Amino acid sequence: MSQEPEDTKPKLNLSIVYGESSITVKVRPTMTFAKIFQAACKKFEKEPGTLKFTYDGERVGAEDTPGGLNMEDGDQIDAHLEQVHQLYLPLLFDRI
């Protein structure tokens, strides 16, 4: 009986979807998402920090890992534009 050597660095294929575009990345379960997010922003032609990423409806942080989130091969991460709330102040000059 021959046994195949076990892969010491198993990798997951994760899909990142932004609108109509998507990319597939191959990652280790222990890799943090910081580099993955940078690559996704570059691919989607967005400035770093302008996208937020969610998995199963929960936000994914830059220091999270696929293993820590119990991700499996083929799982999908959704990318969304980060909304910045702006405070609206009415112009007081209109009332003078």
TORPA-4810 file (N, C-alpha, C, O; in nm, 3 decimals):
<nodes>
NODE_1_0.084_-0.118_0.000_0.000_0.000_0.000_0.088_0.124_0.000_0.175_0.140_0.086_M
NODE_2_0.065_0.210_-0.094_0.141_0.335_-0.096_0.050_0.449_-0.053_-0.068_0.456_-0.090_S
NODE_3_0.107_0.536_0.024_0.032_0.653_0.067_0.091_0.775_0.000_0.213_0.790_-0.010_Q
NODE_4_0.003_0.861_-0.047_0.049_0.986_-0.106_0.090_1.080_0.006_0.024_1.084_0.110_E
NODE_5_0.196_1.155_-0.014_0.235_1.251_0.091_0.126_1.355_0.110_0.070_1.408_0.013_P
NODE_6_0.098_1.383_0.234_-0.004_1.483_0.266_0.052_1.622_0.238_0.166_1.652_0.271_E
NODE_7_-0.031_1.705_0.176_0.012_1.843_0.146_0.031_1.917_0.277_-0.063_1.933_0.354_D
NODE_8_0.152_1.962_0.303_0.180_2.031_0.428_0.129_2.175_0.427_0.117_2.237_0.533_T
NODE_9_0.099_2.227_0.310_0.046_2.363_0.299_-0.083_2.360_0.218_-0.085_2.404_0.103_K
NODE_10_-0.192_2.308_0.276_-0.317_2.303_0.200_-0.363_2.444_0.165_-0.344_2.538_0.243_P
NODE_11_-0.423_2.458_0.049_-0.469_2.589_0.004_-0.617_2.583_-0.029_-0.670_2.478_-0.067_K
NODE_12_-0.681_2.696_-0.016_-0.822_2.712_-0.048_-0.834_2.806_-0.166_-0.759_2.903_-0.177_L
NODE_13_-0.928_2.777_-0.254_-0.963_2.870_-0.361_-1.084_2.949_-0.313_-1.191_2.893_-0.290_N
NODE_14_-1.066_3.079_-0.298_-1.175_3.167_-0.255_-1.209_3.262_-0.367_-1.121_3.312_-0.437_L
NODE_15_-1.337_3.287_-0.384_-1.384_3.380_-0.487_-1.421_3.512_-0.420_-1.490_3.513_-0.318_S
NODE_16_-1.374_3.622_-0.478_-1.410_3.755_-0.429_-1.492_3.822_-0.538_-1.445_3.838_-0.651_I
NODE_17_-1.614_3.862_-0.504_-1.708_3.917_-0.602_-1.735_4.063_-0.570_-1.765_4.099_-0.457_V
NODE_18_-1.723_4.147_-0.675_-1.755_4.290_-0.664_-1.839_4.325_-0.786_-1.787_4.328_-0.898_Y
NODE_19_-1.966_4.351_-0.765_-2.055_4.381_-0.877_-2.060_4.265_-0.974_-2.093_4.153_-0.936_G
NODE_20_-2.029_4.292_-1.099_-2.030_4.189_-1.203_-1.893_4.122_-1.219_-1.879_4.029_-1.299_E
NODE_21_-1.794_4.168_-1.145_-1.658_4.115_-1.156_-1.627_4.019_-1.042_-1.684_4.030_-0.933_S
NODE_22_-1.538_3.926_-1.068_-1.493_3.837_-0.961_-1.350_3.791_-0.989_-1.305_3.787_-1.103_S
NODE_23_-1.281_3.758_-0.882_-1.148_3.699_-0.893_-1.144_3.577_-0.802_-1.220_3.568_-0.705_I
NODE_24_-1.056_3.485_-0.833_-1.034_3.370_-0.748_-0.892_3.377_-0.696_-0.797_3.396_-0.773_T
NODE_25_-0.878_3.361_-0.567_-0.746_3.364_-0.505_-0.721_3.232_-0.434_-0.812_3.170_-0.379_V
NODE_26_-0.596_3.189_-0.438_-0.556_3.066_-0.370_-0.480_3.107_-0.244_-0.376_3.174_-0.252_K
NODE_27_-0.532_3.067_-0.129_-0.475_3.111_-0.001_-0.457_2.994_0.095_-0.523_2.890_0.083_V
NODE_28_-0.368_3.013_0.191_-0.353_2.918_0.300_-0.454_2.954_0.409_-0.487_3.072_0.425_R
NODE_29_-0.503_2.858_0.483_-0.600_2.887_0.590_-0.547_2.982_0.697_-0.626_3.046_0.767_P
NODE_30_-0.414_2.993_0.710_-0.357_3.079_0.815_-0.318_3.218_0.765_-0.271_3.300_0.843_T
NODE_31_-0.337_3.245_0.636_-0.300_3.375_0.578_-0.402_3.482_0.619_-0.523_3.458_0.614_M
NODE_32_-0.352_3.599_0.660_-0.446_3.707_0.692_-0.500_3.768_0.564_-0.439_3.757_0.457_T
NODE_33_-0.615_3.832_0.575_-0.680_3.889_0.458_-0.619_4.021_0.412_-0.659_4.070_0.306_F
NODE_34_-0.527_4.079_0.485_-0.472_4.210_0.448_-0.417_4.210_0.305_-0.452_4.298_0.227_A
NODE_35_-0.332_4.114_0.272_-0.275_4.109_0.136_-0.381_4.073_0.033_-0.378_4.123_-0.080_K
NODE_36_-0.473_3.988_0.070_-0.581_3.949_-0.021_-0.665_4.071_-0.056_-0.701_4.090_-0.173_I
NODE_37_-0.696_4.154_0.043_-0.775_4.274_0.019_-0.701_4.372_-0.071_-0.761_4.433_-0.158_F
NODE_38_-0.570_4.386_-0.051_-0.491_4.475_-0.137_-0.496_4.428_-0.282_-0.514_4.509_-0.373_Q
NODE_39_-0.481_4.298_-0.303_-0.485_4.243_-0.439_-0.623_4.263_-0.501_-0.633_4.294_-0.620_A
NODE_40_-0.729_4.245_-0.422_-0.864_4.262_-0.473_-0.889_4.408_-0.512_-0.946_4.434_-0.618_A
NODE_41_-0.847_4.502_-0.429_-0.865_4.644_-0.461_-0.792_4.679_-0.590_-0.845_4.752_-0.674_C
NODE_42_-0.673_4.627_-0.607_-0.597_4.653_-0.729_-0.669_4.594_-0.851_-0.680_4.660_-0.954_K
NODE_43_-0.717_4.472_-0.839_-0.787_4.406_-0.950_-0.915_4.480_-0.986_-0.948_4.496_-1.104_K
NODE_44_-0.988_4.526_-0.884_-1.115_4.596_-0.909_-1.094_4.746_-0.933_-1.191_4.821_-0.944_F
NODE_45_-0.967_4.789_-0.940_-0.930_4.928_-0.966_-0.992_5.025_-0.866_-1.051_5.127_-0.902_E
NODE_46_-0.978_4.991_-0.738_-1.026_5.075_-0.629_-0.910_5.108_-0.537_-0.818_5.028_-0.522_K
NODE_47_-0.913_5.224_-0.477_-0.810_5.264_-0.382_-0.817_5.172_-0.260_-0.927_5.134_-0.218_E
NODE_48_-0.703_5.137_-0.202_-0.705_5.057_-0.080_-0.790_5.124_0.028_-0.780_5.244_0.049_P
NODE_49_-0.872_5.046_0.095_-0.957_5.098_0.201_-1.093_5.144_0.155_-1.176_5.180_0.239_G
NODE_50_-1.120_5.144_0.024_-1.251_5.190_-0.024_-1.353_5.077_-0.033_-1.472_5.103_-0.051_T
NODE_51_-1.308_4.953_-0.020_-1.399_4.840_-0.024_-1.407_4.776_0.114_-1.309_4.773_0.188_L
NODE_52_-1.525_4.724_0.147_-1.538_4.640_0.265_-1.571_4.500_0.214_-1.628_4.484_0.106_K
NODE_53_-1.536_4.401_0.292_-1.552_4.263_0.250_-1.637_4.188_0.352_-1.618_4.203_0.472_F
NODE_54_-1.731_4.107_0.302_-1.818_4.030_0.391_-1.819_3.883_0.351_-1.802_3.849_0.234_T
NODE_55_-1.839_3.799_0.451_-1.851_3.655_0.431_-1.969_3.608_0.515_-1.971_3.629_0.636_Y
NODE_56_-2.066_3.546_0.452_-2.189_3.504_0.520_-2.254_3.619_0.595_-2.308_3.601_0.704_D
NODE_57_-2.249_3.740_0.536_-2.314_3.856_0.594_-2.235_3.926_0.703_-2.279_4.029_0.754_G
NODE_58_-2.121_3.872_0.741_-2.039_3.931_0.846_-1.916_3.996_0.785_-1.857_3.943_0.691_E
NODE_59_-1.878_4.110_0.839_-1.760_4.180_0.788_-1.633_4.100_0.816_-1.616_4.043_0.923_R
NODE_60_-1.544_4.098_0.717_-1.415_4.030_0.730_-1.309_4.136_0.756_-1.297_4.233_0.680_V
NODE_61_-1.232_4.118_0.861_-1.127_4.213_0.896_-0.994_4.175_0.832_-0.973_4.060_0.794_G
NODE_62_-0.905_4.272_0.821_-0.774_4.250_0.759_-0.692_4.147_0.834_-0.609_4.079_0.773_A
NODE_63_-0.711_4.134_0.963_-0.634_4.038_1.043_-0.703_3.902_1.056_-0.646_3.810_1.115_E
NODE_64_-0.825_3.889_1.003_-0.893_3.759_1.003_-0.821_3.663_0.909_-0.746_3.705_0.821_D
NODE_65_-0.844_3.533_0.929_-0.788_3.431_0.841_-0.900_3.340_0.792_-1.002_3.327_0.859_T
NODE_66_-0.882_3.276_0.675_-0.983_3.181_0.628_-1.008_3.069_0.729_-1.123_3.028_0.750_P
NODE_67_-0.902_3.019_0.792_-0.918_2.913_0.891_-0.996_2.960_1.013_-1.079_2.887_1.066_G
NODE_68_-0.970_3.083_1.056_-1.041_3.140_1.170_-1.189_3.160_1.143_-1.270_3.159_1.236_G
NODE_69_-1.224_3.178_1.016_-1.365_3.196_0.978_-1.427_3.065_0.929_-1.539_3.065_0.878_L
NODE_70_-1.355_2.954_0.946_-1.402_2.821_0.904_-1.441_2.816_0.757_-1.539_2.750_0.720_N
NODE_71_-1.365_2.886_0.673_-1.394_2.886_0.529_-1.351_2.754_0.467_-1.260_2.686_0.515_M
NODE_72_-1.421_2.720_0.359_-1.390_2.598_0.285_-1.356_2.634_0.142_-1.386_2.744_0.095_E
NODE_73_-1.294_2.541_0.073_-1.258_2.560_-0.067_-1.383_2.598_-0.147_-1.486_2.532_-0.136_D
NODE_74_-1.373_2.704_-0.227_-1.483_2.747_-0.312_-1.575_2.851_-0.250_-1.669_2.896_-0.315_G
NODE_75_-1.550_2.890_-0.125_-1.635_2.990_-0.060_-1.620_3.126_-0.128_-1.521_3.153_-0.196_D
NODE_76_-1.722_3.211_-0.108_-1.726_3.342_-0.173_-1.723_3.454_-0.070_-1.790_3.448_0.033_Q
NODE_77_-1.644_3.555_-0.100_-1.639_3.678_-0.021_-1.698_3.788_-0.109_-1.662_3.800_-0.226_I
NODE_78_-1.786_3.868_-0.052_-1.847_3.978_-0.127_-1.775_4.108_-0.094_-1.746_4.136_0.022_D
NODE_79_-1.748_4.188_-0.197_-1.685_4.319_-0.179_-1.788_4.427_-0.207_-1.866_4.417_-0.303_A
NODE_80_-1.789_4.528_-0.124_-1.884_4.640_-0.137_-1.807_4.770_-0.119_-1.706_4.774_-0.049_H
NODE_81_-1.856_4.876_-0.183_-1.798_5.008_-0.157_-1.826_5.048_-0.014_-1.939_5.036_0.033_L
NODE_82_-1.725_5.095_0.054_-1.740_5.143_0.191_-1.818_5.273_0.188_-1.780_5.365_0.116_E
NODE_83_-1.925_5.281_0.265_-2.004_5.404_0.269_-1.949_5.494_0.377_-1.928_5.453_0.491_Q
NODE_84_-1.926_5.618_0.340_-1.880_5.717_0.436_-1.998_5.809_0.464_-2.054_5.870_0.373_V
NODE_85_-2.036_5.817_0.590_-2.149_5.901_0.627_-2.104_6.046_0.631_-2.001_6.080_0.688_H
NODE_86_-2.184_6.129_0.569_-2.154_6.272_0.570_-2.262_6.343_0.650_-2.381_6.311_0.639_Q
NODE_87_-2.220_6.435_0.727_-2.312_6.514_0.807_-2.363_6.629_0.722_-2.284_6.706_0.666_L
NODE_88_-2.494_6.643_0.713_-2.554_6.751_0.635_-2.587_6.865_0.730_-2.665_6.848_0.824_Y
NODE_89_-2.529_6.978_0.704_-2.559_7.097_0.782_-2.626_7.198_0.690_-2.567_7.240_0.591_L
NODE_90_-2.749_7.238_0.723_-2.815_7.337_0.638_-2.739_7.470_0.644_-2.683_7.507_0.747_P
NODE_91_-2.740_7.536_0.535_-2.672_7.666_0.529_-2.754_7.770_0.604_-2.871_7.794_0.573_L
NODE_92_-2.692_7.830_0.701_-2.761_7.932_0.779_-2.777_8.061_0.701_-2.862_8.144_0.734_L
NODE_93_-2.696_8.079_0.597_-2.703_8.202_0.519_-2.837_8.216_0.447_-2.879_8.328_0.417_F
NODE_94_-2.902_8.106_0.420_-3.031_8.113_0.352_-3.139_8.173_0.441_-3.242_8.220_0.392_D
NODE_95_-3.116_8.172_0.570_-3.217_8.218_0.664_-3.195_8.364_0.705_-3.277_8.420_0.778_R
NODE_96_-3.090_8.423_0.660_-3.061_8.562_0.701_-3.134_8.658_0.611_-3.124_8.779_0.628_I
</nodes>
